[in-house]
Amino acid sequence: MSRITIAIDGYSSCGKSTLAKALAAKLNYAYIDSGAMYRCVTLYCLRNGIIKKKKFDNAEVIATLPNIKLNFEFNPHTKTSETFMNGENVEKLIRTMEVAENVSKISAIKEVREHMVLIQREFGQHKGVVMDGRDIGSHVFPDAELKLFMTADIETRVQRRMDELNSKGEHVDFMEVKINLTNRDYDDVNRKESPLIRAKDAIVLDNTDLSREEQLDYVIKLISGLLLTRD
């Protein structure tokens, strides 16, 4: 049976990564979290004093890119793919509020996006990949066989983000998270370089009232129909 590329785009905390990971596991595909890649650049810049009080010099950020080596490794215990930067597992470190508050500005830098897209396309050159982000279907893989655009209402997204942070021991205020998500939405949609848009051939998946299992079942049916048509 043919292997395809699955591109999942959408707003922050819509469950893109959760669905993408489940699909990858179900299909035995590689999972690539493109957002994690931008978070790694942000973490590197925070650690090295390039970002100070949410401000930075673009040229300094760009100069760091050759120093950042990224890869994803499957953890057999958690049965998920985890993010590594320069040989270090940074999966938890890149999910903090400090990183979240800076990543949109870092990912808006043209040279950063260009560098990440080259790496992303390398990861996906042999098909059999699920990648989620903001510009996967519209820019990274415009020829992906299946494109999804995920959304959910803001209250649901805030609660999901809070649940994620609380599970990792980081307790935050509801309004703090809501403001963060609202600001990230604005930055993602309005940035000059590869803004968040729905690809014309993307299928919209509003999962406000859907369970994880319902989402997975729905997309698996889409894929089955697609593969039957292709084969």
N, C-alpha and C positions, 0 to 999 in steps of 0.2 A: 504494500500500500504506500502511496506517495507520502512524503514528509513535506510539511508546509511551514511557512513563517507566519506567526501569529503576533500581530501588533496591537497592544492595548494602551490607549491614551485616556486621559481624564484628569479631573481635579484632584487635589491632595486629599488623602484620607477617604477615598471612595472605595477602597478595597481592591485596587488594581493589583498590587503585589500578592495579596491573598489569593485572588482568582488565578493569577499567572502561575504562582507556585503550584496550586492544585492541578491546573491544566498540565504543567510540565511533568508532574509526578504521574498523572493519569496516562499521559501519552508517551512517557519516557523521553521527553524532550529536554533540551537545555533551557534553563531559566536565567535570564539576564535582567537585573534590576538597574535600568539606566539612571534612575534617580539616585541610587546608591553611589554611582560613579561621581556625580556632581557633589554629593555629600562628602565623598572622600577628599575631593579637592578643597572643599570648605574646611574640613577637619584639619587637613595638612596646613592650610593657611592660618587657622586659629592657633595650632600648636607652634607654628614658627613665627608668630607675632606679625604676620602680614595683615591680618584683620585685627583692628583695634577699635573697640567701641562701635562696631558695625561699619567701620570705614576702612577702605583699602585703596591701594594704587593698582590700577589694572595691569600695568606693566610688570609689577612685582608678582602678581598672580600668574600671568602668562609665563614668566620666567621659571616658575616652579614646575610646570607641566612635565618636562622631561624627567623630573625626579620622582614622579608618582607612577608606580607600577600597580596595575589593578588586575585582579582575577577573582573568579567565583569558584568556590569549592563546595561539593556536596557533603553535608554532614549526615552520616548514616544513622546517628542517634536521634537527631531532630527531623531527619528526612527532608531537609530543606537546603537550599543553596545559600552559602554565607559569603560575605564580602571580605576580601583581603586587600590590604594596601601595603605594598612593600614587604610582603611576607607576614604581616600582622593581621589577625582577625579583628576587624573593626566593626563588625555587624552591630553591636550594641552602641558603640561610641558614636556612630554616625546618626543615631536616632534621637539624640538629645535635643532639647529646645534651643540650646545655644547654636547648634548646627542648623536647625530648622529656621532660625531667625536670620540667618545669613546666606543660606543656599540659593535663594531666588536671585539675589544680586550677583552672586558668583556665576550662576548658570546663564546669566544674561550676557556675559562677555563673549563676543563673537569668536575669539580665538579658542576659548575654553570649549565652546560648543563644537567647533570644527574638529578639535582634537578628540573629543569624546565620541563624536559621530564616526570618525575613522575607526576607532577601537570597536565601537558597537557593530559596525558593518563587518569587521573582521570576525567577530563572534558569530555572526549570523550567516556567513557566506555558504555554509553547507546545509542550510535549511534545518528543520527539526528544532526550531527555537521559539520560545515565547519571550517577548521583551515588552516591558511596560515603561511608560514615561509620559512625556508631554508632546513629543513630536515624532513618535515612532512611525505611525501610519502616514503622517503628512510629509515627513522629511527623511527619516533614517531608512525606512523600508517602504517607499511609496508603492512598490509592487507586491507587498505582502498579500498572500492569498486570503487571509482573514484579518479584518480590522475591526476593533471594538472601541467605542468611545463611552467611557463610564462616567456616571454622575450619580449624585444623591443630594438630598436637601442638606442645608448647612448644619442644622441642629444634629442630624444623624451623623454627619461627618465629624463634628466636634466631639460627640460622645465616643465615637470609635477611636479618635485620636487620644482622648483622655484615657480610655481603657488600655490602649497600647502603652502609653507612658506610665500609667499606674502599675501595670503588670511588670514593669522594669524598675519599679521603685522610685520613679520620678513623679512626684505629686504636683499637679498644676491646677490653676484656677480656670473655670469654664470660660470666662470672658477673655482671659489671656490666650487660650487656645483658639477661640473664635476670631479674635483680632488677628492672630498669626495666620490662620487659614484664609481669612478675607484678604489680608495683605498679599499673601502668596498667590491667591487667585488673580488679583489685579496685576501683579508682576508677571505672572505666567501668560496671561492673555494679552498684555500690552507691551511686552518686550519686543524689541526690534528684530532680534535674531530668533528664528523658528518659534514663534509664539504658540501657545496652546490653542489649536483649532481642531475642529472635527473634520477629518478627511471626508471628501464627498461620498466615498463608497464605504464609510465606516457604519457599523450597526450600533445604534445607541442602546446602552444598557443602563437604565435607571434602577439601581438596586436598593433604593430607600426601604422598601418593604420586602426585600427578598433575603432569604437565608443564604449562607454560603453554599449549601447543598443545592438549593434551587438555581443559583447562578451557574454553578458548575454543570448541572444537568442540562440547562438551557444551551450553554455554549458547546457542550459535547454533542448535542443534537445538531447544532449548526455545522460543526466540523464533520460529523458523520455524513450529513447531506452533501457537503462540499466535496469530501473525498470520494463519495459514491459517484458524483457527477464527473469528477476528474478521471477516475479510474474506469 
